[in-house]
Amino acid sequence: MSLRPEDLTELVERAAERERASPDRYPIESVSELFRSGLLIAPFPGSLGGDGWTPLDAVRAIEMLSAAAPSTALVAAMPLGLAGIYGAGADVAPPEYRAAWIAQTERVAADYRSRRLYAACNSEAGAGGSLAATKTVARSVGKGDWRITGTKILASSGANADMFLSTAKVSQEDLPGAGVVEFFYVPTHAPGVEIANDWDGFGMRATESQSVHYEDAPASEICGFPNFIEVVQPVTYWYCLFAAIPLGCATGILNALSVPAPASPAIRLRLADARMKQEAMSAYLYETAAAWRPAAGPAYAARVLRMKTYVSAEATKLCAELFALSGGRHYRRDGVVARLLADSFAGTALRPPLSLALDMLVEGFEG
Ligand SMILES: Cc1cc2nc3c(=O)[nH]c(=O)nc-3n(C[C@H](O)[C@H](O)[C@H](O)COP(=O)(O)OP(=O)(O)OC[C@H]3O[C@@H](n4cnc5c(N)ncnc54)[C@H](O)[C@@H]3O)c2cc1C
């Protein structure tokens, strides 16, 4: 493997510098560097330009980025997760779809090599983060072409992306064997794709997480094959990456408060205590991510849900505790520590948002 997560130190520092200098501006130069470094393509196999990164490698890279440049980390998480799912290999597909899956893997990897940015455009207002509650619909117009209609929110990267991965409902007549929803590829600059300019987030200010309206927008193809989301269970890969984001924010605040080492023994003790919590959460996340595989089944899905819920909620609380200890010097709206605190709350909002995750945990417990 030529690129390792630990090789990213300088890239991370430059991304941090850009977010410090322009906290509200989309990190276009950092995204270019993510492409140049080979990070976004890293989970693809070497034969397709990647480095065969495991889910754990991807998690470690997002955690490192997030500790210094959380908006860049969130923007990176979407395409990195998609690369990870393609990196799972040909066996992901049932035999009848295997050749098409391999061909699509090669096409998407070629797009990554030409630095086309893929982004996720799935969430819908009022769906509470639930895929089943998706209202966007896709209809077949023949020859494998589709038209998508619906309204999405919070599509990170917005108009900076080249291709959206979007959930939509599709009828059994149009796609025999379709699941509750399918992922469709929608070129972002096609007619019928309207990307709003309405992002004004509490944190993650630089992500340009915009609303998007599709009106009969052309989709080039579905991702994978019918019932892909249920058969492959790809979303758990993204959940692991999402958990790494607030955890990285906690690490970032801890680092900021630990250098120079505070003179007060009481504060040193609190920081040592925070370090233990952060390491414990890392271990939970790493162990869960290391076990990721496609079609891992309901027990693993439940484990990821617990891990993502626990790590994102506890890491956000840890950020708040550390902020309370940080003193007046850090009490600046645009200060690094205050921004990491605001950014950390994205972890509890990211899919599944905390409210939905808690409902799902209770449902699973009773079942
Ligand atoms: C910074 C940031 C960046 C993001 N980037 C992306 C992105 O790139 N792409 C993307 O697709 N999404 C993105 N998201 C969206 C995110 O992943 C969540 O899916 C989304 O925030 C959920 O918001 P919501 O308004 O749908 O639900 P919420 O506001 O979390 O929930 C609404 C209410 O619905 C209730 N509810 C619970 N379960 C259900 C249910 N089954 N059905 C209906 N209601 C229910 C909840 O209790 C809650 O009170 C981003 C979010 C943030 C904060």
PDBQT file of the ligand as one rigid body, heavy atoms in Angstrom, charges set to zero:
ROOT
HETATM    1  C1  LIG A 401     -23.668  19.171   8.327  1.00  0.00    +0.000 C 
HETATM    2  C2  LIG A 401     -24.568  18.164   7.711  1.00  0.00    +0.000 A 
HETATM    3  C3  LIG A 401     -24.255  17.614   6.466  1.00  0.00    +0.000 A 
HETATM    4  C4  LIG A 401     -25.080  16.676   5.874  1.00  0.00    +0.000 A 
HETATM    5  N1  LIG A 401     -24.742  16.181   4.653  1.00  0.00    +0.000 NA
HETATM    6  C5  LIG A 401     -25.581  15.330   4.036  1.00  0.00    +0.000 A 
HETATM    7  C6  LIG A 401     -25.299  14.867   2.723  1.00  0.00    +0.000 A 
HETATM    8  O1  LIG A 401     -24.241  15.182   2.131  1.00  0.00    +0.000 OA
HETATM    9  N2  LIG A 401     -26.204  14.078   2.106  1.00  0.00    +0.000 N 
HETATM   10  C7  LIG A 401     -27.355  13.706   2.699  1.00  0.00    +0.000 A 
HETATM   11  O2  LIG A 401     -28.141  12.995   2.093  1.00  0.00    +0.000 OA
HETATM   12  N3  LIG A 401     -27.670  14.117   3.964  1.00  0.00    +0.000 NA
HETATM   13  C8  LIG A 401     -26.803  14.920   4.632  1.00  0.00    +0.000 A 
HETATM   14  N4  LIG A 401     -27.117  15.356   5.889  1.00  0.00    +0.000 N 
HETATM   15  C9  LIG A 401     -28.405  14.917   6.495  1.00  0.00    +0.000 C 
HETATM   16  C10 LIG A 401     -28.248  13.880   7.609  1.00  0.00    +0.000 C 
HETATM   17  O3  LIG A 401     -27.514  12.760   7.206  1.00  0.00    +0.000 OA
HETATM   18  C11 LIG A 401     -29.615  13.447   8.178  1.00  0.00    +0.000 C 
HETATM   19  O4  LIG A 401     -30.226  12.486   7.397  1.00  0.00    +0.000 OA
HETATM   20  C12 LIG A 401     -30.572  14.568   8.293  1.00  0.00    +0.000 C 
HETATM   21  O5  LIG A 401     -29.968  15.607   9.043  1.00  0.00    +0.000 OA
HETATM   22  C13 LIG A 401     -31.826  14.148   8.955  1.00  0.00    +0.000 C 
HETATM   23  O6  LIG A 401     -32.542  15.336   9.055  1.00  0.00    +0.000 OA
HETATM   24  P1  LIG A 401     -34.114  15.395   9.025  1.00  0.00    +0.000 P 
HETATM   25  O7  LIG A 401     -34.488  16.818   8.964  1.00  0.00    +0.000 OA
HETATM   26  O8  LIG A 401     -34.609  14.482   7.964  1.00  0.00    +0.000 OA
HETATM   27  O9  LIG A 401     -34.491  14.689  10.368  1.00  0.00    +0.000 OA
HETATM   28  P2  LIG A 401     -34.386  15.226  11.841  1.00  0.00    +0.000 P 
HETATM   29  O10 LIG A 401     -34.505  16.688  11.903  1.00  0.00    +0.000 OA
HETATM   30  O11 LIG A 401     -33.213  14.612  12.496  1.00  0.00    +0.000 OA
HETATM   31  O12 LIG A 401     -35.646  14.519  12.429  1.00  0.00    +0.000 OA
HETATM   32  C14 LIG A 401     -36.921  15.065  12.231  1.00  0.00    +0.000 C 
HETATM   33  C15 LIG A 401     -37.864  14.455  13.228  1.00  0.00    +0.000 C 
HETATM   34  O13 LIG A 401     -38.384  13.248  12.681  1.00  0.00    +0.000 OA
HETATM   35  C16 LIG A 401     -38.545  12.284  13.684  1.00  0.00    +0.000 C 
HETATM   36  N5  LIG A 401     -38.452  10.913  13.162  1.00  0.00    +0.000 N 
HETATM   37  C17 LIG A 401     -37.759   9.877  13.699  1.00  0.00    +0.000 A 
HETATM   38  N6  LIG A 401     -37.906   8.773  12.993  1.00  0.00    +0.000 NA
HETATM   39  C18 LIG A 401     -38.700   9.100  11.971  1.00  0.00    +0.000 A 
HETATM   40  C19 LIG A 401     -39.181   8.339  10.871  1.00  0.00    +0.000 A 
HETATM   41  N7  LIG A 401     -38.909   7.035  10.699  1.00  0.00    +0.000 N 
HETATM   42  N8  LIG A 401     -39.948   8.964   9.978  1.00  0.00    +0.000 NA
HETATM   43  C20 LIG A 401     -40.247  10.273  10.131  1.00  0.00    +0.000 A 
HETATM   44  N9  LIG A 401     -39.816  11.028  11.163  1.00  0.00    +0.000 NA
HETATM   45  C21 LIG A 401     -39.055  10.437  12.081  1.00  0.00    +0.000 A 
HETATM   46  C22 LIG A 401     -37.443  12.567  14.610  1.00  0.00    +0.000 C 
HETATM   47  O14 LIG A 401     -37.841  12.162  15.886  1.00  0.00    +0.000 OA
HETATM   48  C23 LIG A 401     -37.242  14.058  14.544  1.00  0.00    +0.000 C 
HETATM   49  O15 LIG A 401     -37.902  14.706  15.571  1.00  0.00    +0.000 OA
HETATM   50  C24 LIG A 401     -26.293  16.275   6.523  1.00  0.00    +0.000 A 
HETATM   51  C25 LIG A 401     -26.608  16.806   7.785  1.00  0.00    +0.000 A 
HETATM   52  C26 LIG A 401     -25.763  17.734   8.367  1.00  0.00    +0.000 A 
HETATM   53  C27 LIG A 401     -26.138  18.296   9.696  1.00  0.00    +0.000 C 
ENDROOT
TORSDOF 0
